């Protein structure tokens, strides 16, 4: 018995460690939603509608992927929505008023996002400002800067028709004819893979969990906590930059007044996916599922003709349930 | 003597897959201090949790004041007059002493609409006087010393008319003077007929304070004896089921090895004043002193956890600039905090992650990917070498015992190849058997050429392990002892040698 117990225990520990159970619950909820909506309406489980759902997930999904990093440190980034807008405005300025190079525009947008993230990280780690306040400030600053730079008017990508194809083109059709899935969907899943590798296979990911688990113990283990925190906020910012490109490409314009409110949807997706707001626990797969749950819900409720006002109420309830379920799980763990 | 106050017999408690208690008994008389001792995991707390209604027993009987009693929840225990003082105090720091004492049952006036502060103060003073505790009821609890806070907890328990008081490691954070004060209060409680269950790891105390001693081991009752008849060796032998060797090796260490760490004129606020010393290779340097003498502050300043105001640190002959812990770690200095859960461990992460945490860059490929296999191998090897008892290196550290957690922290620094190790109370909260293992480990590390600074409040421990002993008092270094001078008496003399 002495011999048997440890092996089963260690298996249990591995099970817990990978968070398999946690993802299973979120995943099961997603499947359940899909089954319920498919049964309620013949219009739900159709190729075009599913593609629509995936496309709708892309922008908030990429924001949520980025937010996952900061949330695992036990922090929060309220600026991701407006940083996204700021990045798309930068892309617009470079492409429409500057060089006209799409590649340069993309690079500029991601760099702008990363820079904003670094600024948040600096305020949080060097100036010791609580993440909520620091990123609130960055949110307001980027919101204002977007309006200043653009002169409060949308920037249209009129001279570069290829820009719209970044999100809405269907490059996959070149390989599988008739399989018209927009690039944005693949970009989202691609970013998810990158995020997942960063979090589970690199040193940033390890330190990310360590910081969220016990920052003081991490510091006393000789980890340069301040530096890594800036790195983590920078990653979150860079993801916002990618989201900015997707957003601008979908709208074929940079809309400087948009963006606020997206950060809350991103946080909701992360939390539904089982990442703990108190830090130390979370996963990218969870966030992907969380983002999908949000857009499946929105889409399904719309198909069932639930008024938009009520959709918001229901999604709020889902966030509450998800966090509650997470707390019960933790109490039992 | 008639019927005892409490008689627990045949107590059994099962948790899923574990028999935590089997056929346990315990008796407590009115006006008695009955010490309950045993290693961590021996079942002391479980037994006391049954008595205070936290857990329900699966079998056995509790006879309280001559009557068979069921204690289904903590409220019932409180109503019966069974109180407990936990190791972690349960007071609200921002409220006053009086507000804390009567929280949830505040005296009111005007048909219960307003709080009656005068009455509150009167009642508080009444209870404080009962135990002769000298505290202003209007002081905020946060402004009191830990010892005073503990007194307030005792007064609070008493104000619920407790007849049984359980104290869990009450002296763990107290200075000698404060312990004497606590013992005086315990004496007063005894004479008023309160029965006291006293849980402690400090053997020396038991002889002073306890009337009887009950030993538990592995969830079973071992024996009960009058404290006067019990020798420390005998109690420990009963607790661990084997004899522990006791010896002193002061002065037997490396005489004139090279100096690996030199501290010159270190100062920080009022906690550390002009501290200087040298640490030689392969040496265990003990730092003794009372609580609050500034020993932890010295360690933290050397390690870069706090910034010193003045002073110089020389590592292996070279002046070091240590501004952050990562600077110290790069120089091969490791620090084991007295509070490993807060400062040493990532409690929700597993053994492997914790052991590797200080050395992650070593397990990184040039491409940036982590070499998980290599990391696991290193952790596995270290866990084996340190004899860490765990079902696997992927077990979360929160499920390990205190001794094994401590070994995980040691492992962290060994994987990092640190050769200057600062141990701050390395055996705090660790049971007797595991203590012996940690001692052996420290000696082995020193023999392998690691240099160790060991801060400890337990004199037998510091006398047993150290080659040299430094004594601190109120932030100053008051002396260095080695050889025959190193005795408990001399240490205490230096430790109480206030301001020159």
Interface residues (C-beta under 8 A of the other chain):
Chain A: X5 X6 X7 X9 X10 X13 X14 X16 X17 X201 X202 X203 X206 X207 X209 X210 X213 X214 X216 X217 X218 X219 X220 X221 X222 X223 X224 X280 X281
Chain B: X17 X303 X305 X324 X325 X326 X328 X329 X330 X335 X337 X342 X343 X344 X345 X346 X347 X348 X349 X350 X353 X357 X358 X360 X361 X364 X368 X369 X370 X391 X392 X394 X395 X396 X412 X416
